[in-house]
Amino acid sequence: MSEHTLTRLDSTDRRLLGLLQTDSSLTNQELARQAHVSPATCLRRVRRLVEVGVIERQVAILSPDVLPGLTAILEVTLDVQSAEALAAFEDHVAPVTAVQQCYRVSTGPDFVLVVFVPDMAAYHDFVHATLTAAANVRNVRSFFAVKRSKFAPTLPV
């Protein structure tokens, strides 16, 4: 998605995006009704938002209160910070199911990861197999979530 795409979002697009971020399971009919547009317009607009990459994907968000596990926030520092090394690390952790989020950050560690695992044993296995076994990882600093106070996977539109 380009910067130019963002400037082409009008108030209808923004209304649709706000509604979908709240509940992506709305039928086209209900979404159109709530956005105050016709069902045909709604369908055409949502398809365009998907095609241009504004809507990346639609998912179900599961409750961590129902599915037990451990959330860890990790700071990862690499030995070498070349563009190739940073990209290689991203490629290394991206397919790992336990990694929910991966951010390349500045001023401090090279990456911050949000990891969800079933328990502490799985966390240790993850760190050993995914991070410390990787030759370019110099340091891992972990923080464990004791309570989720807010989780809002929405962007302001």
Secondary structure, DSSP 4 states (H G I P E B T S, - for coil): --HHHHHT--HHHHHHHHHHHH-TT--HHHHHHHHTS-HHHHHHHHHHHHHTTSS----PPPPTTTS--EEEEEEEEES---HHHHHHHHHHHTT-TTEEEEEE-SSS-SEEEEEEESSHHHHHHHIIIIIITSTTEEEEEEEE-S-----------
